[in-house]
């Protein structure tokens, strides 16, 4: 059990990498790829690509506050007061939940057969 101390220092870094930074990075790369792809396609494919682009951008914007909150909380530790952490925590989770609420709206706006 003497090596457990080292392991406890590595777990927050690994969790931030796997649970926060990796998904956000993948979505950011997909957004950039979709932006370059949307200029090449036409018709129904373009509508699908724009829908995916809108969903990916909404996900990125919605989960970015949570990523910031989780990264600062787990790796760097909090240097602000408790009240600020609670408010930012609520805001981060609110934005994450807003992503789920925004998805049907995005589908309604961008896909005519969804209506």
NORMOUR-V435844 format. One record per helix or strand of 2 or more residues. SS is the DSSP state (H for helix, E for strand). FROM is the first residue (numbers start at 1). LEN is the number of residues. If there is no record, write none. Layout:
((SS FROM LEN) (SS FROM LEN))
//
This chain:
((H 4 35) (H 44 33) (H 82 29) (H 112 3))
//
